[in-house]
Amino acid sequence: MHPEFDNFLRRLELSCWGVITAYNPGRVLREEDNAERQIRLLERIEELGWPHFPACNIADDDLWPVEPGYLLLQVREMAVCHLAAEFDQSACVCGDTGAAPRLVWI
């Protein structure tokens, strides 16, 4: 849990969030392919009208490359999962104010 992040969400009157990437859908892709996928993901997020910020996914064990992504605000877990599936992702991270983040398998 991260109290400062929770306070940030509460100040904005937000209660849920997700983190998603278009990078490396189950396998490591070339940087050019990942960058193109990430552009399409951003276009899709903007098309959906979801509030978002740039984010970065970093593996705990350094065995997987760092992946740029997006923090989605006030977007329900099911919607984040649908978007992750649309971009062939195996998982995404979702959370609610006052609770620990969850790795959600697609």
C-alpha positions in Angstrom: 0.0 0.0 0.0 1.1 3.6 -0.6 -0.5 6.2 1.6 0.8 9.1 -0.4 -0.7 7.7 -3.6 -4.0 7.0 -1.8 -4.1 10.6 -0.6 -3.5 11.8 -4.1 -6.4 9.8 -5.3 -8.7 11.0 -2.5 -7.8 14.6 -3.2 -9.0 14.0 -6.8 -12.1 12.1 -5.5 -10.9 8.9 -7.3 -11.2 5.4 -5.9 -9.7 3.0 -8.5 -6.9 2.7 -11.0 -5.0 0.4 -13.3 -1.6 0.2 -14.9 -1.3 -1.2 -18.4 1.3 -1.5 -21.2 1.3 -2.6 -24.8 5.0 -3.8 -24.5 6.1 -7.4 -24.9 2.8 -9.3 -25.2 4.0 -12.6 -23.7 7.3 -12.4 -25.5 10.0 -9.8 -25.8 9.6 -7.7 -29.0 11.9 -5.3 -30.8 11.9 -1.8 -29.4 10.4 -0.5 -32.7 7.5 -2.9 -32.5 6.9 -2.1 -28.8 6.9 1.6 -29.5 4.4 1.3 -32.2 2.1 -0.8 -30.0 2.4 1.7 -27.2 1.3 4.5 -29.5 -1.8 2.5 -30.5 -2.5 1.9 -26.8 -2.3 5.6 -26.0 -4.6 6.4 -28.9 -7.1 3.8 -27.6 -6.9 5.2 -24.0 -7.6 8.7 -25.4 -10.4 7.4 -27.6 -12.0 5.9 -24.5 -11.6 9.3 -22.7 -9.8 7.8 -19.7 -7.7 10.0 -17.5 -4.1 8.7 -17.5 -0.5 9.4 -16.8 2.7 7.9 -18.1 3.9 5.0 -16.0 6.7 2.5 -15.9 6.6 -1.2 -15.1 9.7 -2.6 -13.4 10.1 -6.3 -12.6 11.1 -7.1 -9.0 13.8 -9.5 -10.2 15.2 -7.6 -13.2 14.6 -10.6 -15.4 12.1 -8.8 -17.6 12.9 -5.5 -19.4 11.5 -2.2 -18.1 8.3 -1.4 -19.8 6.6 2.0 -20.3 2.9 2.0 -19.6 0.0 4.1 -18.4 -1.6 4.7 -15.1 -5.4 4.8 -15.7 -7.5 6.7 -13.2 -11.1 5.9 -12.1 -11.2 2.9 -14.5 -12.7 -0.3 -13.1 -10.7 -3.5 -13.1 -12.8 -5.3 -15.7 -12.3 -2.4 -18.2 -8.6 -2.4 -17.6 -8.5 -6.2 -18.2 -10.5 -5.9 -21.4 -8.0 -3.3 -22.7 -5.1 -5.5 -21.6 -6.6 -8.4 -23.6 -7.1 -6.2 -26.6 -3.3 -5.6 -26.6 -2.5 -9.3 -26.0 -1.2 -8.8 -22.5 -1.0 -11.6 -19.9 -1.7 -9.4 -16.9 -2.2 -5.8 -15.7 -2.1 -4.2 -12.3 -5.3 -2.8 -10.6 -6.0 -1.1 -7.4 -8.5 0.6 -5.1 -7.8 3.4 -2.7 -6.8 2.0 0.7 -5.9 -1.4 -0.6 -2.8 -3.1 -1.9 -2.4 -3.3 -5.7 -3.3 -6.5 -7.4 -1.6 -8.3 -10.3 -4.6 -9.5 -12.4 -4.0 -12.3 -14.9 -5.9 -12.0 -18.2 
